[in-house]
Amino acid sequence: MCYGYFYQVYIIILFITYYYGVEMGRVYDIHDYQTLFKEIYGRAGKLMSPLTDVAVIFFLIISIAFSFSGCGSYINQLFGTPIIIGGIAAAIITLIIAQRGVAFFSKIQSVMCFGMLAILVTVYLMTILGFGWDSLVEKMSTRWVPVDFSTVSMLIWCVYFAATYVSFLSTYLISGKDIKLKSDVKKTICIGFVMNLSAIVLPVIALLAFAPKSFTFNIPMLYIMTDVLKFPPAQIVYTILLIFAFLTTGAACLVTLNNRLERYIPKKLTSKPVRALAVPVIVSIICVALSPLGLLSLLSTFSPYSSILSIITLLLPILIIAPRKIKAKNRALAAARDVPVVIRTADKYQFMIEQALDAGAQGVLVPTVETVGDCVAIVNAAKYAPVGTRGYCPRPATARWRENVSSDVKTYAADMNRDTYVMALIETPAGIKNLPELVKVNGIDAFMLGPADYGMRIGKDLWDPEVAAVLNEAAELIQKAGKICVSLSMPETFAAQYKKGAKVVIAGASVDEVLRNTYSDIKKGLLDVVAQNTR
């Protein structure tokens, strides 16, 4: 195995990790790393989440220090000024950028990354032309990975190297709040690939070719640009883009860090500007103090610690746990698509029924049905010809959730008529009186009885025995007619309602009732129904 190609393994590991991290964010609608890892860790969250915070915060601080030191080193190499002077200037500019928020960073990062990629590809090609491909591979094999590495050691090296950059996933999450579709995930991963290619892989390949002399400079690539390739236009553009890269990376990390740490700011600091700047300013002071160490010293000193933390808390959990979580969530979403959605319309008007069905509902519950004419009108609105008069739309929302939708109009209409569920809500004395005639109307699949409205209209309470007696008699009538009876019930009366003929039971009709009826109560009621049905 040629160790010169280990970066390919590294890049695969890195972006599989990025994919599952960003896909978890999309599937679970997560926009911050704390929520992401609480979801991934599950029961172990109380133990692992604090450790993850430590890893990400540590990495972000080192990244900011790296950005400040990079700017200072670059200016030092060009003009001979102390590194800390450039670091202070970078800190001030970064704080200004950070106050603009992540949106500003997101707008410029793509242009910046592709610009740097174009320059680095040019350097890369010129390096190949100067040394030859075989010579370049040989230099990479001996200078990047020790020649005495075994295959296992090389793989460990890849994981270790990839783990250093996995923490940037936190900045991807906060800058990708529009990640809703698979295409958004692909776009985010592609940008990440270009960023890492332009920031890591191509520069390292070129630098290894000119090692060890290039590594005597704080900014080795600048040495290649000025002293080896001697291409002034590229040097100017590269200088501008590299400074932007350092500043925007520092700003993105500051924003991410501020989002995490602002909760710890003392409450007595009520001034919004002070609260907004407190964490960024303190962190910037720490990072400026670290900047004189230089890029290479910072990398060699701190990357071992950040890599180990990242492997334990980020990389391995994402690679091992996230795929199973995503698969389970997708199964749940697929199952949810098979659950019919029934919308209660505001009234009996045809346009309301058609709007509900065209929006994607598979059924409607129409209120205050009292006459045969009401039932006929409802069926006409809900069904296509020849059963009803529903307006035809070639691709309504309902069709998007169905498989194998026929392009033939007659077949499509027949399929939709068969699968569209129509429920009539009987909640008035007139509706109860006319029920024997209403149940004879073809096209009404179910009748729901409304005890609250019926009781109120006859001056009785919801649970009054007279109301219960009338509705029990109505339920029996509906059942004898071969129609489905829908009942409003509490969990403890599921079984009783089912025994009386109700095939669909609504467990609470308001938020308050849903909150009162705990999961265990509802589960018990449903089990009672199952037990009676299997005796």
Rosetta blueprint (number, residue, H / E / L):
1 M L
2 C L
3 Y H
4 G H
5 Y H
6 F H
7 Y H
8 Q H
9 V H
10 Y H
11 I H
12 I H
13 I H
14 L H
15 F H
16 I H
17 T H
18 Y H
19 Y H
20 Y H
21 G H
22 V H
23 E H
24 M H
25 G H
26 R H
27 V H
28 Y H
29 D L
30 I L
31 H L
32 D L
33 Y H
34 Q H
35 T H
36 L H
37 F H
38 K H
39 E H
40 I H
41 Y H
42 G H
43 R H
44 A H
45 G H
46 K H
47 L H
48 M H
49 S H
50 P H
51 L H
52 T H
53 D H
54 V H
55 A H
56 V H
57 I H
58 F H
59 F H
60 L H
61 I H
62 I H
63 S H
64 I H
65 A H
66 F H
67 S H
68 F H
69 S H
70 G H
71 C H
72 G H
73 S H
74 Y H
75 I H
76 N H
77 Q H
78 L H
79 F H
80 G L
81 T L
82 P L
83 I H
84 I H
85 I H
86 G H
87 G H
88 I H
89 A H
90 A H
91 A H
92 I H
93 I H
94 T H
95 L H
96 I H
97 I H
98 A H
99 Q H
100 R L
101 G L
102 V H
103 A H
104 F H
105 F H
106 S H
107 K H
108 I H
109 Q H
110 S H
111 V H
112 M H
113 C H
114 F H
115 G H
116 M H
117 L H
118 A H
119 I H
120 L H
121 V H
122 T H
123 V H
124 Y H
125 L H
126 M H
127 T H
128 I H
129 L H
130 G H
131 F H
132 G L
133 W H
134 D H
135 S H
136 L H
137 V H
138 E H
139 K H
140 M H
141 S H
142 T H
143 R H
144 W L
145 V L
146 P L
147 V L
148 D L
149 F L
150 S L
151 T H
152 V H
153 S H
154 M H
155 L H
156 I H
157 W H
158 C H
159 V H
160 Y H
161 F H
162 A H
163 A H
164 T H
165 Y H
166 V H
167 S L
168 F L
169 L H
170 S H
171 T H
172 Y H
173 L H
174 I H
175 S L
176 G L
177 K L
178 D L
179 I L
180 K L
181 L L
182 K H
183 S H
184 D H
185 V H
186 K H
187 K H
188 T H
189 I H
190 C H
191 I H
192 G H
193 F H
194 V H
195 M H
196 N H
197 L H
198 S H
199 A H
200 I H
201 V H
202 L H
203 P H
204 V H
205 I H
206 A H
207 L H
208 L H
209 A H
210 F H
211 A L
212 P L
213 K H
214 S H
215 F H
216 T H
217 F L
218 N L
219 I L
220 P H
221 M H
222 L H
223 Y H
224 I H
225 M H
226 T H
227 D H
228 V H
229 L H
230 K L
231 F L
232 P H
233 P H
234 A H
235 Q H
236 I H
237 V H
238 Y H
239 T H
240 I H
241 L H
242 L H
243 I H
244 F H
245 A H
246 F H
247 L H
248 T H
249 T H
250 G H
251 A H
252 A H
253 C H
254 L H
255 V H
256 T H
257 L H
258 N H
259 N H
260 R H
261 L H
262 E H
263 R H
264 Y H
265 I L
266 P L
267 K L
268 K L
269 L L
270 T L
271 S L
272 K H
273 P H
274 V H
275 R H
276 A H
277 L H
278 A H
279 V H
280 P H
281 V H
282 I H
283 V H
284 S H
285 I H
286 I H
287 C H
288 V H
289 A H
290 L H
291 S H
292 P H
293 L H
294 G L
295 L H
296 L H
297 S H
298 L H
299 L H
300 S H
301 T H
302 F H
303 S H
304 P H
305 Y H
306 S H
307 S H
308 I H
309 L H
310 S H
311 I H
312 I H
313 T H
314 L H
315 L H
316 L H
317 P H
318 I H
319 L H
320 I H
321 I L
322 A H
323 P H
324 R H
325 K H
326 I H
327 K H
328 A H
329 K H
330 N H
331 R H
332 A H
333 L H
334 A H
335 A H
336 A H
337 R H
338 D L
339 V L
340 P L
341 V L
342 V E
343 I E
344 R E
345 T L
346 A L
347 D L
348 K L
349 Y L
350 Q H
351 F H
352 M H
353 I H
354 E H
355 Q H
356 A H
357 L H
358 D H
359 A L
360 G L
361 A L
362 Q L
363 G E
364 V E
365 L E
366 V E
367 P L
368 T L
369 V L
370 E L
371 T L
372 V H
373 G H
374 D H
375 C H
376 V H
377 A H
378 I H
379 V H
380 N H
381 A H
382 A H
383 K L
384 Y L
385 A L
386 P L
387 V L
388 G L
389 T L
390 R L
391 G L
392 Y L
393 C L
394 P L
395 R L
396 P L
397 A H
398 T H
399 A H
400 R H
401 W L
402 R L
403 E L
404 N L
405 V L
406 S L
407 S L
408 D L
409 V H
410 K H
411 T H
412 Y H
413 A H
414 A H
415 D H
416 M H
417 N H
418 R H
419 D H
420 T L
421 Y E
422 V E
423 M E
424 A E
425 L E
426 I E
427 E L
428 T L
429 P H
430 A H
431 G H
432 I H
433 K H
434 N L
435 L H
436 P H
437 E H
438 L H
439 V L
440 K L
441 V L
442 N L
443 G L
444 I L
445 D L
446 A E
447 F E
448 M E
449 L E
450 G L
451 P H
452 A H
453 D H
454 Y H
455 G H
456 M H
457 R H
458 I L
459 G L
460 K L
461 D L
462 L L
463 W L
464 D L
465 P H
466 E H
467 V H
468 A H
469 A H
470 V H
471 L H
472 N H
473 E H
474 A H
475 A H
476 E H
477 L H
478 I H
479 Q H
480 K H
481 A L
482 G L
483 K L
484 I E
485 C E
486 V E
487 S E
488 L E
489 S E
490 M L
491 P H
492 E H
493 T H
494 F H
495 A H
496 A H
497 Q H
498 Y H
499 K H
500 K H
501 G L
502 A E
503 K E
504 V E
505 V E
506 I E
507 A E
508 G L
509 A L
510 S L
511 V H
512 D H
513 E H
514 V H
515 L H
516 R H
517 N L
518 T L
519 Y H
520 S H
521 D H
522 I H
523 K H
524 K H
525 G H
526 L H
527 L H
528 D H
529 V H
530 V H
531 A H
532 Q H
533 N H
534 T L
535 R L
